[in-house]
């Protein structure tokens, strides 16, 4: 609910510019990446998944409503910092818990279902924001307070509704260590992570899409509707895409998703009207559906249970640590050259990443 209102809040209420925007989003994703790395290692070391994931859900949902009280972009920075750190901390244990809970031939479907449920919640958020903004006379801060209600429900569900599946025990000599899970021991996994790193350098914060949409004439109050459209297609397509990846090579599906991303970003760069934004957003949802859950299922195929959370941590760390330069560079190119410039660069990098995956 809060996410798609952040550009309006930062730019329209607090007076921040694109460079500050890139700094906030990039720093938030970078700290999240370190949380993922640490929690993944601890999850394998302690052979526990649920408590670490639950802590992450709890801290994130307590932090986000505090956006309602900030008076400058510095406050947004620290709230996003804590929110993303907590979300990062929960990611690797949660993904490992999913992998441990299903047979190998159903991992794509399982991760696709999780992504579908996640995006369904993200779809409900913008829809609620569309309804609540007029009700609150356009007061974004009151919408941030309202977001605390579903957050509280998620805290209760993760602590009391999730059953933990313990990972398969490793022999004492195979206990997880930095050397034990370091990915250079698996050439294919190393190539995958390198391709992911290249792609992540192209993948600045999604909120730059919202800024570009507003730059092309989409009114700020319609930003949640963009999120609703994107998440509608993401929700509808994630589970089918995951199930399909259990039957065809996951590599091919992810590479195709990267190509779709490149086409969407090229479209945002060359768009001349708001209509193009509404046409492109469903394809952006398709890209997410074809890559997010499928990539995690592919990694799970290559890694034994006792090291899975650690490798997920490395994967999420790679994604997050490249997010900072990606978003910062996007903000700089926007201000230095043009709003279209970062989208052209991102399209080129995504195409290169798709070619790298073809070699994995």
N, C-alpha and C positions, 0 to 999 in steps of 0.2 A: 504493500500500500504506500509506504513512504518513498520507495526507491524512485519511482517515476515522477515524483514531485520534487526531487532534489534539485534538478536544474532550475526550475521556477523559483524555488526557495533561495538557492545560492545567488542566482543572477538577479531575479526580480525583487527579492526581499532584502538580501544581505549585500547586494552590489558587487559580488565577486565576478571575475572574468574567466575566460577559457583556460588561461595558464594556471590560475588557482584551482580551477576545476580538475585539470590534469594532475596537479600536485596531490590533491586530496585522494582522488581515485587510485592513482599510482601507488602512493604510500600505503593506502589501505590494503591493496592487493598484495603488496610486498610483505607486509607484516603477517598477513594471512598465510602466505607461503611458508613462513618460518614456523607458524603454529602447526601447519600440516606436517611438516618435517618432524617436529618434536613429538607430536601426538602419535604419528605412525610408528616411530621407534619405540615409544613407551608402550603402545598397544601390543606390539610383538614381544617386547621384553616381559611385560606382566601377563601376557595372554588374556587380556581383557579388552573388550570393545565398547560395551554399552556405557560404563561410567564416564569414559572420556568423551564419547559423543554427547552424552546427556549434559555434561558440564558446558560444552560448547553451545548447545541449544539454549541453555539457561542464561548464560551471560549475554549472548546476542540479543535475546528477546527482552532482557531487562534494560539493555543499553539503548536500543533504538528509539523508544518513546521520548528520551531526553532531548531529541532534536527540537521538541516543542519549546524548550526554554532557552536555547542558545541565542546570542545577540550578535555574533560575528562568525565569519567563516572559520576562524580558529576553533570555535566550539564544534562546528561540524566536522572539522578535521579529526579531533580527538574522539568524537563519537563514532565516526566511520572507522577510525583506527581500532577501537575496542570491538566494534561490531564485526569487522572483518577478521580480526584476530581470533575471536570466538568461533566464527564460522569456519575459519581455517583449522582450528583445533579439533573440530568435530568431523572433518571431512574424511581423513584417512581411516580412522576407526569405523566410521559408518560404512564406507565402501568395502572395507574388509569384512565387516559383519554381514553385508549382503552377499559377498562372494562365498563366505563360509556356510551360508544358509541354503544354497540352491545347488543342484547338480550342474556340472560343467556345460551340458548341452542346453541349459536354460538361463545361463548368465546374461546373455544379451537381452532376453525378455525381462529378466528381473531388474537389470539396470534401466531398461527402457521404461518399465512400470514406475520405478522410483522417480525418474525424470518427469514422467507424465504427471505424477501426483505433485511433485515440486512445482511444475509449471502451472498445474491447475490452481494451486494456492496463489501463485504469482499472478494468475489471471483474475482470481477473485479480488486480489488487492487493488489493481487499477479500477475494476468495476465498482468496488466499494468507494474508492476515491472519487470517481465520477459522480456517484450518488451523494457523497458526503460534502463535497466542495460547495455545491449550491446551498445545501442545508446549513453549512457553517459560514455562509456568505463569503466564500473564497478564502477563509482563514486556514492556511496550510497547517498552522501549529495545532489546531484542534484535530485535524486529520491524523497528525502524528500521535496524539494522545489516544485516539480511537484504535490505532494499530496495536496498542498494548493488549487488547482483548484476545485476538487470535494468538498472539505471542504467549500469553499465559496458558492457553489451551495446549499449545505445542509442548510447553514445559511439562505439564501434567502427563501428556501422552508418552513422552519419551522416557520419563522416569517410571511410570506405572503400567504402560501398555506394551513395551518392547521386551521380547524374550531374547536373551543372549545365547548365541551358539558359540561355544568355546572353540578357538582354532585348534587344529591338529597339533599335538605336542611334538616338538622336535627333540632329537637326541641331544644330550648335554653338550656334545662337541659342536652341535649345529645351532646353538643358541644364537639369537640375532645379535649382530654387532655391525658397526659401520662397514667393516670389510666384508662381513657376511652378506649384506644386502646390496653392496655397491654394484651398480648396474653394468659396469664395464665387463663383468663376468658373463654377460648375456649380450652378444653382439646385436641381435635383433632388437632387444629392448633398448639398447643404447641408441640405435638408429631411430627408433620410434620417438624417444625422448628428445633427440636432436631436432627431428621434424616438428615436434610439439613446441620446442623452444622457438624455432623460426616462426611458426605460425603465431605463437603468443606475442611475439614482437609486433605483429600486424594487428593484434586484437586489443586495441585500446578499450577503455570503458564503454559499455553500451550506451551510457548517457551522452556520449558524443553524437550518437545517432539522434537523440532527442534534440540536442543543440542544433544539429544540422537540419532537422525537420523544422524547427522554429525559424532557422535562418531562411528556409525555403517557403515560409508562410504559414506553417501549421501553428495555430494559436496555442499558447501555453496551457490553457485549460483542457486542451485535447490531448496532451501528452499521455495521461493515463489510458486514453483510448488506443494509442499506439501500442502501449504495453499489453492491453487487452487483446488486440489483434495478433500481436506476436505470440503471446502465450497461448492463444486459442489453437493456433497451428502447431505450436510446440507440444501442447498437451495431446492433441489428437494424433500426432504422428510419432511420438516417442516410443510408445509400446509396440506399434507395428514395425517400426524401424529396428528396434531391439530384437524382436522375434525374427525378422528377416536376417539379421546379422548372425543368428544361430544356424542359418542354412547356407549363407554365402560368405565369402572371405570378408572378414571385418575390415581388413586393410582397404579393400576396394570401396566400401561404403564410406569410410572416414575420408579417403582421398576425394571422393565425389562431393562430400560435404564441404571440404575446404574449397573446392572449385566453385560451389554454389555461393559460399561466403565471398569469394573474390568477385563474382558477378554482382552480388548485392552491393558491395562496397564501391565497385566501379559505377554502379547505377546511382548511388548516393553522391558520388563525386560529380557526375555529369548531369544530375537532375536539374531541371529548370523550373519546377513547380512543385507544390505540395502534393499533387496527385501521384507523382512518382513515388513518394514516400509510402503512401498507403498501398501501392502495388507491390513494393519491394518487401515490406515487413513480413508478409506470410512466408516468403522465401527465406527470410532470416530465421523464422521459426523452423523451417525445414532443415536448414543447416544445423541448428542446434540438435534437432531430433536425430540426425544422422551421425552425430559425432560424440556428444557428451557421454551418454551411457555406453555406447558401442566401444569407445576408446577404453573405458574402464574395464569392460568385459574382456577386451583384447589383452590388456595388461594382466588380468587375472588368469587368463589362459597360459601365460608364460612364467608365472611365479608360484612357488609352493605356498601352502597355507601359512606356514610358520614365519614367512618373510613378507607376506602380502601387504600388511599395513605399512611396513617400512618402505616398501617400493611405492605404494600409493602416496606416502608422504613425500618421497623424492619427486614423483610425478607432479603432485600439487605444488611442491616447492618450485619446480622448473616453470610451471605456469605462472605462479605468483610473482617470482623474482623478475620475470620479464615484463610483468604488467606495469611496473613503475616506469621504466624507460618508454614503454609503449604509450602510456597515457600522457606522460610528460612531453614526449616528442610530438604527440598529436596536438596538444595544446599549443606548443611552440610553433608548429607548422601552420596551424590555424591562424595565429596572430601574425606570424612573420610573412607568410605567403598568401594563403586564401583558405576559406573553409573547406574547399574541395581537396586541397593538397594532401592532408593525412589519409583521406580515403583512397586516393590513387596509390599511394605508397603501400597501404595495407593490402590492397588488391594484388599488387605485385608480389609481396612477401607470402601471401596465402597461396598463390599459384606455385611458388617455389617450394613451399612446404608440401603441397600435394605431390609434386614430383619426387621429393625425398621419400615420402611414404611408399611410392611405387617401387623404391629400391629396398625397402625393409623386408 
